[in-house]
């Protein structure tokens, strides 16, 4: 009977705890409920992602804290070695410790990792900003160029380096051969000068181009996947044969998914922190300086040069630690916001899908009496 059917449905709702057990119970409500469940599930995972991001930051910051301690000790040694009271043997002893600390900074940079992701070697979150760009068809005098957004945490977004292609026809049979040397040399000079101006002191960034036997020109930045062009064999026009961006695609090591949707990401960019990027290579506390004479500028001693370099290195590491600290604070606020969203969306989904136990008990009892 109708009453028995209604009582059976009430019993199902009471036993399952859900008002909607099948689409027929409330088609629109089921659709909305499933959408909210998807959001809640994604947000819960995003909370864990943000917590992992904090762990990454804490791991990197802990290593940088130790690096700072080593830099401070190296500066103490440099100040000590700059004192005239130290003889050669004492300076050699100071240099020995100085060199060991420098090697340890490199070891920390190379081994600090989270899972299999290196954190302090410059690869974490810093490759997505490198890209190549060029027209589809390049004629003699057209420009090839690269645009760089960020390198090792240094904002160089204003850089847009270009150089002209110089075409050369040797013989009719070799029509279409293109000389890239001058363009590459010009571009590398512009790139080097611009990066120095921007304050970048990491690994050298160079542009290269080569032509294979099929007259395909491969255009690369630091051997990253570049763009390939092919001469058409009849004149000096370079026709694009195939292209691929030198920028990384998809998620980069520094991207953290902090939302339920695909585009909700935060990026942590950690620059290389080693003796090369900090400008510590080649420092020697035992080297003597020279005084100015006959129009020749004075040359600082090795210890003086080390003090200057270490001051800059300490500032660089401190800036990086400050950025990481700010990122950690941001992730903590992100987690708080995500938890609030999970709570509110879960409540909304519950109101749609869950059984109102009091109301359903009244309905069940009424139908039970009627039967």
C-alpha positions as a Markdown table, in Angstrom:
| # | Residue | x | y | z |
|---|---|---|---|---|
| 1 | Unk | 0.0 | 0.0 | 0.0 |
| 2 | Unk | 1.0 | 3.7 | -0.2 |
| 3 | Unk | 1.3 | 3.9 | 3.6 |
| 4 | Unk | 3.6 | 0.8 | 3.6 |
| 5 | Unk | 5.7 | 2.3 | 0.8 |
| 6 | Unk | 6.1 | 5.6 | 2.7 |
| 7 | Unk | 7.0 | 3.8 | 5.9 |
| 8 | Unk | 9.6 | 1.8 | 4.0 |
| 9 | Unk | 11.2 | 5.0 | 2.6 |
| 10 | Unk | 11.1 | 6.6 | 6.1 |
| 11 | Unk | 12.8 | 3.6 | 7.6 |
| 12 | Unk | 15.5 | 3.7 | 4.8 |
| 13 | Unk | 16.2 | 7.4 | 5.5 |
| 14 | Unk | 16.3 | 6.8 | 9.3 |
| 15 | Unk | 18.7 | 3.8 | 9.0 |
| 16 | Unk | 21.0 | 5.4 | 6.4 |
| 17 | Unk | 20.9 | 8.9 | 7.8 |
| 18 | Unk | 20.4 | 10.3 | 4.3 |
| 19 | Unk | 17.3 | 12.1 | 3.0 |
| 20 | Unk | 18.6 | 11.4 | -0.5 |
| 21 | Unk | 19.5 | 7.7 | -1.1 |
| 22 | Unk | 18.9 | 7.7 | -4.9 |
| 23 | Unk | 18.5 | 10.3 | -7.6 |
| 24 | Unk | 14.7 | 9.7 | -7.6 |
| 25 | Unk | 14.5 | 11.0 | -4.0 |
| 26 | Unk | 15.6 | 14.5 | -5.1 |
| 27 | Unk | 17.4 | 14.8 | -8.5 |
| 28 | Unk | 18.3 | 18.5 | -8.1 |
| 29 | Unk | 19.4 | 18.0 | -4.5 |
| 30 | Unk | 21.6 | 15.0 | -5.4 |
| 31 | Unk | 23.4 | 17.0 | -8.1 |
| 32 | Unk | 24.0 | 19.9 | -5.8 |
| 33 | Unk | 25.1 | 17.6 | -3.0 |
| 34 | Unk | 27.6 | 15.8 | -5.2 |
| 35 | Unk | 29.1 | 19.1 | -6.3 |
| 36 | Unk | 29.5 | 20.2 | -2.7 |
| 37 | Unk | 31.0 | 16.8 | -1.8 |
| 38 | Unk | 33.6 | 17.2 | -4.5 |
| 39 | Unk | 34.5 | 20.7 | -3.3 |
| 40 | Unk | 34.8 | 19.5 | 0.3 |
| 41 | Unk | 37.0 | 16.6 | -0.7 |
| 42 | Unk | 39.2 | 18.8 | -2.8 |
| 43 | Unk | 39.5 | 21.4 | 0.0 |
| 44 | Unk | 40.5 | 18.7 | 2.5 |
| 45 | Unk | 43.3 | 17.6 | 0.2 |
| 46 | Unk | 44.3 | 21.2 | -0.3 |
| 47 | Unk | 44.7 | 21.6 | 3.5 |
| 48 | Unk | 47.1 | 18.7 | 3.5 |
| 49 | Unk | 48.9 | 20.2 | 0.5 |
| 50 | Unk | 49.3 | 23.5 | 2.4 |
| 51 | Unk | 50.6 | 21.6 | 5.4 |
| 52 | Unk | 53.2 | 19.9 | 3.2 |
| 53 | Unk | 54.2 | 23.3 | 1.8 |
| 54 | Unk | 54.8 | 24.5 | 5.3 |
| 55 | Unk | 57.0 | 21.5 | 5.9 |
| 56 | Unk | 58.9 | 22.3 | 2.7 |
| 57 | Unk | 59.4 | 25.9 | 3.9 |
| 58 | Unk | 60.5 | 24.8 | 7.4 |
| 59 | Unk | 63.0 | 22.3 | 5.9 |
| 60 | Unk | 64.5 | 24.9 | 3.6 |
| 61 | Unk | 64.5 | 27.6 | 6.3 |
| 62 | Unk | 66.2 | 25.3 | 8.8 |
| 63 | Unk | 69.0 | 24.6 | 6.3 |
| 64 | Unk | 69.3 | 28.3 | 5.6 |
| 65 | Unk | 69.5 | 29.0 | 9.3 |
| 66 | Unk | 72.6 | 26.7 | 9.5 |
| 67 | Unk | 74.0 | 28.3 | 6.3 |
| 68 | Unk | 73.7 | 31.7 | 8.0 |
| 69 | Unk | 75.6 | 30.4 | 11.0 |
| 70 | Unk | 78.4 | 29.2 | 8.8 |
| 71 | Unk | 78.5 | 32.5 | 6.9 |
| 72 | Unk | 78.7 | 34.4 | 10.2 |
| 73 | Unk | 81.6 | 32.1 | 11.3 |
| 74 | Unk | 83.3 | 32.7 | 7.9 |
| 75 | Unk | 83.0 | 36.4 | 8.4 |
| 76 | Unk | 84.5 | 36.2 | 11.8 |
| 77 | Unk | 87.5 | 34.3 | 10.3 |
| 78 | Unk | 87.8 | 37.0 | 7.6 |
| 79 | Unk | 87.9 | 39.7 | 10.2 |
| 80 | Unk | 90.4 | 37.8 | 12.2 |
| 81 | Unk | 92.6 | 37.1 | 9.2 |
| 82 | Unk | 92.6 | 40.8 | 8.3 |
| 83 | Unk | 94.5 | 41.6 | 11.5 |
| 84 | Unk | 98.2 | 42.3 | 11.1 |
| 85 | Unk | 99.0 | 40.4 | 14.3 |
| 86 | Unk | 98.4 | 37.1 | 12.5 |
| 87 | Unk | 101.3 | 35.4 | 10.9 |
| 88 | Unk | 101.2 | 33.3 | 7.8 |
| 89 | Unk | 100.6 | 30.0 | 9.7 |
| 90 | Unk | 97.7 | 31.5 | 11.6 |
| 91 | Unk | 96.1 | 32.8 | 8.4 |
| 92 | Unk | 96.6 | 29.4 | 6.7 |
| 93 | Unk | 94.7 | 27.8 | 9.6 |
| 94 | Unk | 91.9 | 30.4 | 9.3 |
| 95 | Unk | 91.8 | 29.7 | 5.5 |
| 96 | Unk | 91.6 | 26.0 | 6.1 |
| 97 | Unk | 88.5 | 26.4 | 8.3 |
| 98 | Unk | 87.1 | 29.0 | 5.9 |
| 99 | Unk | 87.4 | 26.5 | 3.0 |
| 100 | Unk | 85.8 | 23.7 | 5.0 |
| 101 | Unk | 82.8 | 25.9 | 5.8 |
| 102 | Unk | 82.5 | 26.9 | 2.2 |
| 103 | Unk | 82.4 | 23.3 | 1.2 |
| 104 | Unk | 79.8 | 22.5 | 3.8 |
| 105 | Unk | 77.6 | 25.3 | 2.4 |
| 106 | Unk | 77.8 | 23.6 | -1.0 |
| 107 | Unk | 77.0 | 20.2 | 0.6 |
| 108 | Unk | 74.0 | 21.6 | 2.4 |
| 109 | Unk | 72.8 | 23.2 | -0.9 |
| 110 | Unk | 73.2 | 20.0 | -2.8 |
| 111 | Unk | 71.6 | 17.7 | -0.2 |
| 112 | Unk | 68.8 | 19.7 | 1.3 |
| 113 | Unk | 65.6 | 18.1 | -0.1 |
| 114 | Unk | 62.0 | 17.3 | 0.6 |
| 115 | Unk | 61.2 | 13.9 | -0.8 |
| 116 | Unk | 63.2 | 13.8 | -4.0 |
| 117 | Unk | 62.9 | 17.6 | -4.7 |
| 118 | Unk | 66.1 | 19.5 | -4.1 |
| 119 | Unk | 65.4 | 22.8 | -2.3 |
| 120 | Unk | 68.5 | 24.9 | -2.3 |
| 121 | Unk | 70.2 | 24.1 | -5.6 |
| 122 | Unk | 68.2 | 26.6 | -7.6 |
| 123 | Unk | 65.9 | 24.1 | -9.2 |
| 124 | Unk | 62.9 | 24.4 | -6.8 |
| 125 | Unk | 60.3 | 26.6 | -8.5 |
| 126 | Unk | 62.8 | 28.6 | -10.6 |
| 127 | Unk | 62.5 | 27.0 | -14.1 |
| 128 | Unk | 59.0 | 28.0 | -15.1 |
| 129 | Unk | 60.1 | 31.6 | -15.9 |
| 130 | Unk | 62.4 | 30.7 | -18.8 |
| 131 | Unk | 60.9 | 30.8 | -22.3 |
| 132 | Unk | 61.8 | 31.4 | -25.9 |
| 133 | Unk | 59.8 | 33.3 | -28.4 |
| 134 | Unk | 60.0 | 33.9 | -32.1 |
| 135 | Unk | 57.9 | 34.6 | -35.2 |
| 136 | Unk | 56.7 | 31.6 | -37.2 |
| 137 | Unk | 58.7 | 32.8 | -40.2 |
| 138 | Unk | 62.0 | 34.6 | -39.9 |
| 139 | Unk | 63.6 | 36.5 | -42.7 |
| 140 | Unk | 67.0 | 38.1 | -42.9 |
| 141 | Unk | 67.1 | 40.9 | -40.3 |
| 142 | Unk | 64.2 | 39.6 | -38.3 |
| 143 | Unk | 64.7 | 39.1 | -34.6 |
| 144 | Unk | 65.0 | 36.0 | -32.4 |
| 145 | Unk | 64.6 | 36.6 | -28.7 |
| 146 | Unk | 64.2 | 35.3 | -25.3 |
| 147 | Unk | 62.2 | 36.6 | -22.4 |
| 148 | Unk | 63.0 | 35.8 | -18.8 |
| 149 | Unk | 60.7 | 36.3 | -15.9 |
| 150 | Unk | 62.6 | 35.0 | -12.9 |
| 151 | Unk | 65.9 | 33.3 | -12.1 |
| 152 | Unk | 67.0 | 32.0 | -8.7 |
| 153 | Unk | 64.4 | 34.2 | -7.1 |
| 154 | Unk | 65.7 | 37.4 | -8.8 |
| 155 | Unk | 62.9 | 39.3 | -10.6 |
| 156 | Unk | 64.2 | 40.0 | -14.1 |
| 157 | Unk | 60.8 | 40.3 | -15.7 |
| 158 | Unk | 61.9 | 43.4 | -17.6 |
| 159 | Unk | 64.4 | 41.5 | -19.7 |
| 160 | Unk | 63.5 | 41.0 | -23.3 |
| 161 | Unk | 66.7 | 40.2 | -25.2 |
| 162 | Unk | 66.6 | 40.2 | -29.0 |
| 163 | Unk | 69.2 | 40.0 | -31.8 |
| 164 | Unk | 68.9 | 40.1 | -35.5 |
| 165 | Unk | 69.4 | 37.0 | -37.7 |
| 166 | Unk | 72.1 | 37.5 | -40.3 |
| 167 | Unk | 71.6 | 35.3 | -43.4 |
| 168 | Unk | 74.4 | 34.3 | -45.7 |
| 169 | Unk | 74.1 | 32.6 | -49.1 |
| 170 | Unk | 77.4 | 30.9 | -49.9 |
| 171 | Unk | 76.6 | 29.2 | -53.3 |
| 172 | Unk | 73.3 | 28.6 | -55.1 |
| 173 | Unk | 73.4 | 25.0 | -54.0 |
| 174 | Unk | 73.7 | 26.1 | -50.4 |
| 175 | Unk | 71.0 | 28.8 | -50.6 |
| 176 | Unk | 69.4 | 29.3 | -47.2 |
| 177 | Unk | 72.4 | 28.7 | -45.0 |
| 178 | Unk | 72.1 | 31.1 | -42.1 |
| 179 | Unk | 74.9 | 32.4 | -39.9 |
| 180 | Unk | 73.8 | 32.7 | -36.3 |
| 181 | Unk | 77.1 | 33.4 | -34.6 |
| 182 | Unk | 76.8 | 37.2 | -34.5 |
| 183 | Unk | 73.2 | 37.1 | -33.3 |
| 184 | Unk | 74.0 | 34.6 | -30.5 |
| 185 | Unk | 77.1 | 36.6 | -29.4 |
| 186 | Unk | 75.1 | 39.8 | -29.4 |
| 187 | Unk | 72.3 | 38.2 | -27.4 |
| 188 | Unk | 74.6 | 36.6 | -24.8 |
| 189 | Unk | 76.3 | 40.0 | -24.2 |
| 190 | Unk | 72.9 | 41.7 | -23.7 |
| 191 | Unk | 71.8 | 38.9 | -21.5 |
| 192 | Unk | 74.9 | 38.9 | -19.3 |
| 193 | Unk | 74.8 | 42.7 | -18.9 |
| 194 | Unk | 71.1 | 42.7 | -18.1 |
| 195 | Unk | 71.3 | 39.9 | -15.5 |
| 196 | Unk | 74.2 | 41.6 | -13.7 |
| 197 | Unk | 72.2 | 44.8 | -13.6 |
| 198 | Unk | 69.2 | 42.9 | -12.2 |
| 199 | Unk | 71.4 | 41.5 | -9.4 |
| 200 | Unk | 71.4 | 37.9 | -10.6 |
| 201 | Unk | 74.5 | 36.0 | -9.5 |
| 202 | Unk | 73.6 | 32.3 | -10.1 |
| 203 | Unk | 74.7 | 29.9 | -12.7 |
| 204 | Unk | 75.6 | 31.3 | -16.1 |
| 205 | Unk | 72.7 | 31.7 | -18.5 |
| 206 | Unk | 73.6 | 31.4 | -22.2 |
| 207 | Unk | 71.9 | 31.2 | -25.5 |
| 208 | Unk | 73.1 | 28.8 | -28.3 |
| 209 | Unk | 72.1 | 28.0 | -31.8 |
| 210 | Unk | 73.3 | 25.3 | -34.2 |
| 211 | Unk | 72.4 | 24.1 | -37.7 |
| 212 | Unk | 72.4 | 20.3 | -38.5 |
| 213 | Unk | 72.8 | 18.6 | -41.8 |
| 214 | Unk | 69.2 | 19.1 | -42.7 |
| 215 | Unk | 69.6 | 22.9 | -42.3 |
| 216 | Unk | 67.5 | 22.8 | -39.1 |
| 217 | Unk | 68.6 | 25.5 | -36.6 |
| 218 | Unk | 68.1 | 24.5 | -33.0 |
| 219 | Unk | 67.7 | 27.6 | -30.7 |
| 220 | Unk | 68.3 | 26.8 | -27.0 |
| 221 | Unk | 68.7 | 28.5 | -23.6 |
| 222 | Unk | 71.1 | 26.6 | -21.3 |
| 223 | Unk | 70.4 | 23.4 | -23.3 |
| 224 | Unk | 66.7 | 23.5 | -22.4 |
| 225 | Unk | 64.3 | 22.3 | -25.0 |
| 226 | Unk | 64.4 | 25.1 | -27.5 |
| 227 | Unk | 62.8 | 26.2 | -30.8 |
| 228 | Unk | 63.8 | 24.6 | -34.2 |
| 229 | Unk | 63.7 | 26.4 | -37.5 |
| 230 | Unk | 64.6 | 25.2 | -41.0 |
| 231 | Unk | 65.8 | 27.1 | -44.0 |
| 232 | Unk | 63.5 | 26.6 | -47.0 |
| 233 | Unk | 66.5 | 25.9 | -49.4 |
| 234 | Unk | 65.8 | 28.7 | -51.9 |
| 235 | Unk | 66.4 | 32.0 | -50.2 |
| 236 | Unk | 67.3 | 33.5 | -46.9 |
| 237 | Unk | 63.9 | 33.0 | -45.2 |
| 238 | Unk | 63.9 | 30.8 | -42.1 |
| 239 | Unk | 60.7 | 28.8 | -41.9 |
| 240 | Unk | 59.6 | 27.3 | -38.6 |
| 241 | Unk | 59.8 | 23.6 | -38.8 |
| 242 | Unk | 58.8 | 22.8 | -35.2 |
| 243 | Unk | 58.6 | 24.7 | -31.9 |
| 244 | Unk | 58.7 | 23.8 | -28.3 |
| 245 | Unk | 58.8 | 26.2 | -25.3 |
| 246 | Unk | 61.9 | 26.1 | -23.1 |
| 247 | Unk | 59.6 | 26.9 | -20.2 |
| 248 | Unk | 58.5 | 24.0 | -18.0 |
| 249 | Unk | 54.9 | 23.0 | -18.6 |
| 250 | Unk | 52.4 | 21.8 | -16.0 |
| 251 | Unk | 53.2 | 21.8 | -12.4 |
| 252 | Unk | 56.7 | 22.9 | -11.3 |
| 253 | Unk | 58.5 | 21.8 | -8.2 |
| 254 | Unk | 57.5 | 25.0 | -6.4 |
| 255 | Unk | 53.7 | 24.8 | -7.2 |
| 256 | Unk | 51.4 | 23.9 | -4.4 |
| 257 | Unk | 47.7 | 23.2 | -5.0 |
| 258 | Unk | 45.9 | 25.1 | -2.3 |
| 259 | Unk | 42.3 | 24.9 | -3.6 |
| 260 | Unk | 39.8 | 22.5 | -5.0 |
| 261 | Unk | 40.1 | 23.9 | -8.5 |
| 262 | Unk | 42.9 | 23.5 | -11.0 |
| 263 | Unk | 44.1 | 27.1 | -11.1 |
| 264 | Unk | 44.3 | 27.6 | -7.3 |
| 265 | Unk | 48.0 | 27.4 | -6.8 |
| 266 | Unk | 50.7 | 29.1 | -4.8 |
| 267 | Unk | 54.3 | 29.0 | -5.8 |
| 268 | Unk | 57.4 | 29.0 | -3.6 |
| 269 | Unk | 60.6 | 30.0 | -5.5 |
| 270 | Unk | 63.9 | 29.2 | -3.7 |
| 271 | Unk | 67.1 | 30.5 | -5.3 |
| 272 | Unk | 70.3 | 28.6 | -5.3 |
| 273 | Unk | 72.2 | 29.0 | -2.0 |
| 274 | Unk | 75.8 | 27.8 | -2.7 |
| 275 | Unk | 79.2 | 29.2 | -2.8 |
| 276 | Unk | 78.9 | 30.2 | -6.4 |
| 277 | Unk | 75.5 | 31.9 | -6.1 |
| 278 | Unk | 76.7 | 33.7 | -2.9 |
| 279 | Unk | 79.9 | 34.9 | -4.5 |
| 280 | Unk | 82.2 | 33.0 | -2.2 |
| 281 | Unk | 84.2 | 31.1 | -4.8 |
| 282 | Unk | 87.9 | 32.0 | -5.0 |
| 283 | Unk | 88.0 | 33.9 | -1.7 |
| 284 | Unk | 91.4 | 33.4 | 0.0 |
| 285 | Unk | 92.1 | 35.0 | 3.4 |
| 286 | Unk | 95.9 | 34.6 | 3.0 |
| 287 | Unk | 96.1 | 36.9 | -0.1 |
| 288 | Unk | 97.8 | 40.3 | 0.7 |
| 289 | Unk | 96.5 | 43.6 | -0.6 |
| 290 | Unk | 98.4 | 46.3 | -2.3 |
| 291 | Unk | 98.4 | 50.1 | -1.6 |
| 292 | Unk | 97.5 | 52.7 | -4.3 |
| 293 | Unk | 100.5 | 54.1 | -6.1 |
| 294 | Unk | 101.3 | 55.9 | -9.4 |
| 295 | Unk | 97.7 | 56.2 | -10.4 |
| 296 | Unk | 97.0 | 52.5 | -9.7 |
| 297 | Unk | 94.1 | 51.8 | -7.4 |
| 298 | Unk | 94.6 | 49.9 | -4.2 |
| 299 | Unk | 93.8 | 46.2 | -4.2 |
| 300 | Unk | 92.1 | 44.9 | -1.1 |
| 301 | Unk | 93.4 | 41.9 | 0.7 |
| 302 | Unk | 91.8 | 38.6 | 0.4 |
| 303 | Unk | 90.3 | 39.0 | 3.9 |
| 304 | Unk | 88.9 | 42.4 | 3.1 |
| 305 | Unk | 87.3 | 41.0 | -0.1 |
| 306 | Unk | 85.9 | 38.1 | 1.9 |
| 307 | Unk | 84.3 | 40.5 | 4.4 |
| 308 | Unk | 82.6 | 42.4 | 1.6 |
| 309 | Unk | 81.4 | 39.2 | -0.1 |
| 310 | Unk | 80.2 | 37.7 | 3.1 |
| 311 | Unk | 78.2 | 40.8 | 4.0 |
| 312 | Unk | 76.4 | 40.5 | 0.7 |
| 313 | Unk | 75.9 | 36.7 | 1.1 |
| 314 | Unk | 74.4 | 37.1 | 4.6 |
| 315 | Unk | 72.0 | 39.7 | 3.2 |
| 316 | Unk | 71.1 | 37.4 | 0.3 |
| 317 | Unk | 70.4 | 34.4 | 2.6 |
| 318 | Unk | 68.5 | 36.6 | 5.1 |
| 319 | Unk | 66.3 | 37.9 | 2.3 |
| 320 | Unk | 65.6 | 34.4 | 1.2 |
| 321 | Unk | 64.7 | 33.4 | 4.7 |
| 322 | Unk | 62.4 | 36.4 | 5.1 |
| 323 | Unk | 60.5 | 35.3 | 1.9 |
| 324 | Unk | 60.2 | 31.8 | 3.2 |
| 325 | Unk | 58.9 | 33.1 | 6.5 |
| 326 | Unk | 56.3 | 35.2 | 4.7 |
| 327 | Unk | 55.3 | 32.2 | 2.6 |
| 328 | Unk | 54.8 | 30.1 | 5.7 |
| 329 | Unk | 52.6 | 32.7 | 7.3 |
| 330 | Unk | 50.6 | 32.8 | 4.1 |
| 331 | Unk | 50.1 | 29.1 | 4.0 |
| 332 | Unk | 49.0 | 29.1 | 7.6 |
| 333 | Unk | 46.3 | 31.6 | 6.8 |
| 334 | Unk | 45.4 | 29.6 | 3.8 |
| 335 | Unk | 44.9 | 26.5 | 5.9 |
| 336 | Unk | 42.6 | 28.5 | 8.3 |
| 337 | Unk | 40.6 | 29.7 | 5.4 |
| 338 | Unk | 40.3 | 26.3 | 3.9 |
| 339 | Unk | 39.2 | 24.7 | 7.1 |
| 340 | Unk | 36.5 | 27.4 | 7.4 |
| 341 | Unk | 35.3 | 26.7 | 3.9 |
| 342 | Unk | 35.3 | 22.9 | 4.6 |
| 343 | Unk | 33.1 | 23.5 | 7.6 |
| 344 | Unk | 30.6 | 25.7 | 5.9 |
| 345 | Unk | 30.4 | 23.6 | 2.7 |
| 346 | Unk | 30.0 | 20.4 | 4.8 |
| 347 | Unk | 27.1 | 22.0 | 6.7 |
| 348 | Unk | 25.5 | 23.1 | 3.4 |
| 349 | Unk | 25.8 | 19.6 | 1.9 |
| 350 | Unk | 24.4 | 18.1 | 5.1 |
| 351 | Unk | 21.3 | 20.3 | 5.0 |
| 352 | Unk | 20.6 | 19.1 | 1.5 |
| 353 | Unk | 21.4 | 15.4 | 1.8 |
| 354 | Unk | 21.1 | 14.3 | 5.4 |
| 355 | Unk | 17.9 | 13.2 | 7.1 |
| 356 | Unk | 16.0 | 15.5 | 9.5 |
| 357 | Unk | 15.7 | 12.8 | 12.1 |
| 358 | Unk | 12.9 | 14.4 | 14.1 |
| 359 | Unk | 10.7 | 15.1 | 11.1 |
| 360 | Unk | 11.3 | 11.6 | 9.6 |
| 361 | Unk | 10.5 | 10.0 | 13.0 |
| 362 | Unk | 7.2 | 11.8 | 13.0 |
| 363 | Unk | 6.4 | 10.7 | 9.5 |
| 364 | Unk | 7.4 | 7.1 | 10.3 |
| 365 | Unk | 5.3 | 6.9 | 13.4 |
| 366 | Unk | 2.3 | 8.4 | 11.7 |
| 367 | Unk | 2.5 | 5.9 | 8.9 |
| 368 | Unk | 3.1 | 3.1 | 11.4 |
| 369 | Unk | -0.1 | 4.1 | 13.2 |
| 370 | Unk | -2.1 | 4.2 | 10.0 |
| 371 | Unk | -1.0 | 0.7 | 9.1 |
